Amino acid sequence: MKYEIVVSSQASEQDLASITAPLTEYNLRNAPAPNFLNVALLIRGPDGKTVGGLWGRAVYDWLFVEYLAIPPESRRAGLGRNLMQRAEQVALEHGCIGVWLDTFAFQARPFYEKLGYKCFGQIDDHPRGSVRYFLQKRLV
């Protein structure tokens, strides 16, 4: 069978499903159950609109924090710390043994380290002239 590789910047949800379905099937046959859970901790303003929060997913016993955003006027007031602590609590309740995340040099590495996160890897020049860090915290 002859295949063609097509570069697309407008792939559909169906395209994504076509990529992830065989990978998921393989993983289910060869690894323990992933115990998948989406995690969203929302910060809502007085008008009820979401203005920030934490977005992640738990899979294979670890919670991955993909996004953390605090409204600029609320930074350094404990809201980020509270979100991370609540995420850790959700992770423990779901049976996770730790939390991991990534951050850029121009973002929040010192913030996460104050919360007990340790750097376990980095990518230099991502973006060029800067660094992307990977951090983790074992909960159990």
Residue pairs with C-beta under 8 A, 6 or more apart in sequence:
8 15
27 34
28 34
31 60
32 60
34 59
34 60
35 58
35 59
35 60
35 61
35 94
35 95
36 57
36 58
36 59
37 57
37 58
37 59
37 94
38 56
38 57
39 54
39 55
39 56
39 57
39 58
39 63
39 87
39 90
39 91
40 53
40 54
40 55
40 56
41 53
41 54
41 83
41 86
41 87
41 90
42 50
42 52
42 53
43 50
43 51
43 52
43 53
43 70
43 71
43 74
43 79
43 83
44 50
44 51
45 51
45 71
51 71
52 69
52 70
52 71
52 74
53 68
53 69
53 83
54 65
54 67
54 68
54 83
54 84
54 86
54 87
55 65
55 66
55 67
55 68
56 63
56 64
56 65
56 66
56 67
56 87
56 101
57 63
57 64
57 66
58 64
58 90
58 91
58 94
58 96
61 95
61 96
61 97
61 98
62 91
62 96
62 97
62 98
62 99
62 100
62 136
63 87
63 88
63 90
63 91
63 94
63 96
63 98
63 99
63 100
64 99
64 100
64 101
65 84
65 87
65 99
65 100
65 101
66 101
68 80
68 83
68 84
68 101
68 108
70 79
70 80
70 83
71 79
80 108
80 111
81 115
84 99
84 112
84 115
85 115
87 99
88 99
88 137
88 139
91 98
91 99
91 139
92 139
92 140
96 139
97 138
97 139
97 140
98 136
98 137
98 138
98 139
98 140
99 117
99 136
99 137
99 139
100 120
100 134
100 135
100 136
100 137
101 112
101 117
101 134
101 135
101 136
102 132
102 133
102 134
102 135
103 109
103 112
103 132
103 133
103 135
104 126
104 127
104 130
104 131
104 132
104 133
105 130
105 131
105 132
105 133
106 130
109 119
109 133
109 135
112 135
113 119
113 135
115 137
116 137
117 135
117 136
117 137
118 135
118 136
118 137
119 133
119 134
119 135
120 134
120 135
120 136
121 133
121 134
122 131
122 132
122 133
122 134
123 131
123 132
124 131
125 131
126 132
